């Protein structure tokens, strides 16, 4: 512990500044140093067996190592139970669950980090699909249709998004006044307190525009952001299960407290790189990707699941396969469209402005004049236009298989009582 504190002190003083400035670059240096320590810790645990990891974790929490039974939220999906003392008991148990508040606050933080409605909706629905995918492994992923839709997607998730984006809009329109005045030069006590509080506000706060389908660069960055977010969330459940960490253990809070500022830094750097304001991906983005990958490798090494235990129900596998196939087809269409531009220069020629002087280039809005400028380019432009339409159609078609999987799982819990178990009961 003392060695870790000494290392963080060195990082705070000597490490290079990152791209974030407020409340002070030294704080973000400490966060980066904490990430390095976590990287070394995960590397060390990769060399230990399960017993050794339990002994190490017991140094921080003596309750680690005792297997807990997980609670299933989808065993009884009736909203109203007739002839019962408490007919709304199923809904009350979910609404008054302590994780509801954590869920809402978590999505508020995600909105402050992602700052884009499209990416947030994709992350929200994808996580619900991941819960459906792994519900045969984790009982607490087995949820009712109204839990998925009303309490999660359109409840806590959407409510957290609204609050988070409200704060984003509030901060983005706020005038941050950095005059450089010293605190002791301010006359009133209230003015001094206000100046100190301003130090903990962002240097600037803007709404992100990811535009993931506008270029290959942005598309890959968007995929990387989603992978880090979703893999990090799934790792929390797998780590808790594989290493027998109780759900009330402080270790879960320690990990969460680290990942919030780490994710904020990495997403900030990803967006700057996507916007072209940074020549390379920031070090914290690379570090965040390395950490979630190491966590996943640590789980894979020490898990006791067989291949049959991991593979979900057939309809879920088909949904994921169809989604990946559509994604590859969309990428292929985009690549062919790009190849046409490179081969003929058709896009550049077709986008030339209309000439205003005699003797200048002919009007490129006409396919005949375009053919005289670049032979064969008019055909390429026509093909490119069809490919543009196909690309847009495929873009909207990519999530459809997973949405069908999600809808089928909602139907499973809504139409049957008790709901059949995916991958076990006949037909599921």
N, C-alpha and C positions, 0 to 999 in steps of 0.2 A: 504493500500500500504506500509506504514511504517512497519507494523507488518510482512508483507511478506518479505521485505528486511532484517529485523532483523533475521527472520527464516533462510533465505538463507545464511546470514553471519555466523550464528551458524553452519549450515550444512557444509559450506566451511572449518570451523576451526576444528570441532569436529567429523564429520561423518567419518565412516570407509572408507578407500580407496577401490575403485572398481578394476576391472581388467585392465582398461585402464590407461596408465601412461602419455601420452603426449597430449597436451602441458604441462599440470600439473594435478596431481590427484585432486587438489582443484577445477578445472573447472568442472570435471565430478561429483564431490560431489554437486556442485551447480545445475547441470543438474538433478541429482537425487532428490535434494531438491525441484526443480521446479516441478518435477513429483509428489512428495508428496503433494505439494500445489494444483496442478491440480486435484489430487485424492480427496482432501478435498473439493475443489470447486464443483466438479461433485456430490459428496455426498450431499452437501448443496443444489444444484439445484434440486436434486431428491426429496427434500421435499417441493419444491415450485410449484405453479401453473404456467400456461403459462404467465399470466399477470405479476407475480412476476419476472419471468425470463427476460421478456422484460424490466422491470424497472431496473433490475440489469445490463443487458447488455448495456442499454443506458448510464450508468455511464462511459462507455468506448467508445461508439459510439452512437450519438444521432439519427442516421438514422435507427437503428434497430426497427423492428416492422411494417414496411411498406412492404406489399406483392408486390413482383416484378414478372412481367411476364417473363417466360423463353423463350429463343430463340430456335427454332427447326432448327437443321442443316440438317434434312432429308426431308423437304417438297418438294424440287425440286432437284433431283439427276442427272440431265443432266450435263455432263461435258461441252458440247458445245451447246449453245442455238442459233439455227439458226435464222437469220433475226432479231437479236438483236443488239443494239448499242454496247454493250460489251458482245460478245458471250461467253467469258470465265468468266463471272461474278461469277458464283457459285464456281468455283475453286479458283478464286482470293479472294473471301470473306473468304474462309477457310485458304488459305496459308498465307494471311496477317493478320490473326486473332492474337491478342496479346497472346493468350494462346498457340500458336504453340511454341514460345520460351520457355515458362514455361514448356510445355510438354517435350521438348527436354532436358532442364536442369534437370527436375525432374528425367528422366530416366538415366541421367548421374550420379546423386547422388545415384539412386538405384543400379546402377552397382558398384559404390564404396562401397556400403553397402553389397550387396549380393555376388558379386565377383564370380558368377557361371553362365555360359551360360544357362544351363538347367533350373535352378530355375527362371532365368529372363524371359525366353521364356514362361514358364508356367504362371508366374504372368502376363506377357503382354497379352497373349491370354485370360486368365481367366477374366481379367478386361474388355476386350472387350465383352466377353460373359455376364458379369454382366451388362454392359451397355445395351446389347440387352434384358436382362431379365427385367430390370426396366425402359425401355424406355417408357412404357405406363404410368409411374408415373412422369417421369421427361422429359420434352420436349427436353432439351439439350443432353439427351442420345440418341435421335433419330437421327442417322447419316446415311449418304449414304455409299454405298459399297466401293467407292473409298476413303472415309474418314476413314473408318475402316482399310482397307488394305494398301492403298498407303501412307496416311498421318500419321496414327497411328502405326500399327503393323510394317510395313516395312519402315516407314518414321521416325517420331520422336523417337519412341521406339527403333528401331534398330540403328538409328544414335546415340542416347544417350548411348546405350549399347556399341557400338564400341568405342566411346570416353572414356567412363568410364572404360572399360576393358583395353584400351590402357594405361590409367593412372595407373590402377592396375598393369599391367605388368611393367610399368616404375618404380613404387614404389617398387615392389617386387624384382626387380633386382638392385635397388639402394643400395649402401652401406651406412648405417646410422652410422656415426662415433660419438660415445658418449664417449669422452675422459675424461670428468669431468673437463676440464680446465675452470677456471673462465674467465669471459669476460675481466676483467681488466688486465689479464695476457697475452692477445693477443696483439701483437705489433701494427698492422695496424688497421685503422678505418674500412676498408673493411672486415677484418677478424672478427672484433667484430660484425659488422652488420650480417655477414654470420652466426656466432654462435648464435645470437639472433633469426634469421630466422629458424635455425635448431630446435630450441626449439618447434616450432609449426608444425614440421613434425612428423609422427608416429614413435614410438619406433621401430616398425617393421611393414611390410606390406606384407601380403601373400595372394595368391589366395585361396579361399575357395573350398573345395571339399566336397559337402554335401552327395553324394551317398545315396540318400533317400531310395533306395530299397535294400540296403545291409543288413539292420537289422531293427527290430521293433523300436529300439530306434531312429535311424536316420529317419525312416519314420514318426514317430510321431512328431519329432522335425521339419522336413520339412513341415508337415501340419500346425504346430503351427506358423511357420514363415510366410507361405502364408496367414493364417487366420489373423494374426496381420496386415500384409501389406494391404491386400484387404479390411478387415473390417475398418481399419483406413481411407482408401481412400473413401470408400462408406459413412462412417460417416460424412465426410466433406460435401458431397452433402445433406445428410439427415438433418444434423444440420442446414445448410444454409436454407433449405426449411421449416423445421418444426418451427424454431424460427425466420423466416423472417429476416435473416441477408443478407443485400445487397451483391452482388457479388464483389463490389469494397470496401467493408468494411475492415478496418485494422484488425478486429478480425480474419479474415481468414488468414492473414499474421502472426499474433501472434501465432495462433495454428500451422501453418506450421513451423515457426521458432522453436517452442518447439519440434515438432515431429521429425525433422531431426536428431538432436543429440541424442534424446531419442531412436529412431529406430536404430541408429548406435551402441549405447551401447548394446541394447537388442540382436541384431543379432550377435554381437561379442561374447556375453556370450553364446548364443545358440550354436554357432559353437564350442566354446571351450568345452562345455558340450558334443556335438556330437562326438568330437574327443577324448574324454576321458581325456582331460587335466584339467578338473574341476570335482570335485566329485558331484556337484549339480548345478542345474540351477541357474544362477545369479539373484540377487535381481531386477536388472533392467529389466530382461526378464519377471519376474513375474509382475512387476509394469506395464510394457507396455501392457501385456495381460489384466490386471485388468482395465487399463484406456480405452482401446478400448471397453471392455465389458460394462463399465459404460456409455460410450458415447452411445452405442447401446441401453442400457436400458433406458437412458434418452430420446432418440428419441421415443422408443416404448411407453413410458408412456405418452408423450405429443403429439403423432401423431394423426391426425384426419382422417386417412385412414380407410376404412372398409376392411373386409377380401376380398371382391370382387375386391377392388381397388388394393390390393397387389398381388393377384394371376395373373401371366402373361398368355400369350396365351397357348393353350393346347400343341402345339408342343414343347414349351420351357419347360413346366412342365415335359413332357415325357423325354426330353433330360437330365434334371437334375436327374430324377428318375432312368434312365438307368445308368447314371454315378455312382450314389451312389450304385446301385445294383452291378455293376461290381467291384466297390471298395470293397464292402463287400465280394464278391466272391473271389477276389484276396487275401484278408486277410485270408479267410477260407482256401484256398489252401496253403498259407504260413504256417498257423497254423498246418494243417495236415502234411505237410512236416517236420515241427519241431517235431511234436509228434512221427513220425517214428524214428527220430534220438534218441529221448529220450527213446523210447520203446525198440529199438534193439541195440542201439549203432552202427548202421550200418555205419553212415558217418565216425566215428572215425576208425572203423575197415577197411573200404574200402580205407581210405586215408593213411594207414600205408605204410611206404617205403618198397621196395623190399628187402628181407633178403640177406645178403652177407656172412653169416657164416653157416656152416652145423648145423642142429639141431635147428635153429631159426624158427620163425613163417613162415608158408607157404606164398607163393606169393599171395597177396590179390587182385591183378588185375584179378584173375580168380574167377568166381562165385562158382566153385566147392570147391576151397580152402576156400573161404569165408564162405561157408555153413558149412565146418568142424570146423571153428573157432567159429562161432556164428550161431547155427541152426535157420533157418528162415530168416536170415539177407539178403541173396541174393535176395529174393522176395521183401524185403523192399527197397533194393537198386534200383531194377528195377522200383518199384512204385515211389520211390523218384525221379528217373531220369525223368519219365513222368510228375511228378508234377512240376519239375523244368522248363520243356518246357512249360507246361500249365501256370505257373506263369509268364514267360516271355511274352507269348502271351497276357495274360490278362493285363499285365503292359502297353503294347502298346494300348490295346483296351479301357482302362478306359477313355481317353479323346475323343474318337471317337464320342460318342453321342453329346457332347457339340460342337465339331467341325462341326457336321452336322447342329446343331442349328445355329451356326454362318454362315455357308454357306447358309442356307435357308434365313436368314435375309439379307445377301448380295444379294441373288437372288431377294428378295422382292423389294429392292430398285433399282435394276438394270433392272428388266423386266417390271416394271409398272411405269407409270407417270400419275398422282402423285402416289407415293408408298402407298399401303394400310396400314391401321393402325393395328398393331398386337393386337389381342384380340377383335377387334371391327368390322372391315370389314369382309365380308363373305370369308371364307376359311383361314383366318389368326387369 
